[in-house]
């Protein structure tokens, strides 16, 4: 096997430095937050994403977000993606998507 065959795929390393992971370029959007309809798990994760299923993530919700949901199965919020998860802000009026 040649040395070329043992190299990592192009773009994995650049002259000894790792390339940073591409960040999701989403800033201050309206996101949909959906909680499971039927579960007995108190720590069940919510599904959070922007229109067009951009940045779809399963994540735990903060107590403040849960309070704003007022028991609704889905709600819409202002939010932005920090590269790993959605940072959820204030609730907004329901959207048609």
DRENSEKOL-948021 format. One record per residue (C-alpha): z, y, x. Coordinates in steps of 0.05 Angstrom, whole numbers, padded with zeros to 5 digits, always signed. Example, Ala and Ser with C-alpha at 12.3 -4.5 7.8 and 13.67 -1.06 7.14 Angstrom:
# residues 2
+00156-00090+00246+00143-00021+00273
END
This chain:
# residues 97
+00000+00000+00000-00018+00068+00028+00028+00128+00035-00013+00164-00018+00002+00110-00069+00077+00118-00057+00077+00193-00070+00107+00220-00133+00060+00248-00186+00031+00316-00172+00077+00372-00192+00141+00333-00187+00159+00363-00120+00130+00425-00087+00142+00426-00012+00211+00396-00016+00233+00438-00076+00237+00411-00146+00196+00450-00197+00238+00476-00254+00229+00443-00321+00185+00484-00367+00227+00524-00416+00212+00527-00489+00187+00598-00499+00218+00612-00567+00257+00676-00579+00292+00700-00641+00259+00660-00696+00280+00635-00764+00303+00563-00759+00316+00510-00811+00382+00472-00806+00387+00406-00844+00449+00363-00848+00447+00289-00868+00451+00279-00943+00494+00216-00941+00538+00198-00883+00611+00181-00871+00607+00206-00799+00644+00273-00795+00609+00288-00729+00538+00274-00754+00485+00316-00720+00442+00367-00756+00367+00373-00749+00347+00443-00726+00276+00469-00716+00231+00529-00725+00170+00532-00770+00118+00481-00750+00173+00435-00724+00177+00476-00659+00235+00457-00615+00260+00402-00662+00330+00384-00639+00389+00344-00664+00454+00380-00649+00525+00390-00672+00538+00453-00712+00592+00504-00698+00647+00514-00751+00618+00583-00765+00549+00555-00780+00579+00502-00826+00617+00557-00863+00553+00596-00872+00518+00535-00901+00570+00532-00958+00558+00458-00969+00482+00464-00975+00441+00407-00946+00392+00456-00914+00394+00530-00897+00355+00580-00856+00384+00621-00798+00364+00669-00744+00363+00633-00678+00335+00625-00609+00327+00567-00562+00363+00568-00496+00323+00512-00464+00368+00456-00488+00390+00472-00558+00386+00524-00613+00435+00582-00614+00444+00596-00687+00460+00665-00714+00465+00695-00784+00440+00660-00846+00376+00689-00877+00344+00680-00946+00312+00613-00960+00241+00605-00935+00182+00566-00966+00170+00515-00911
END
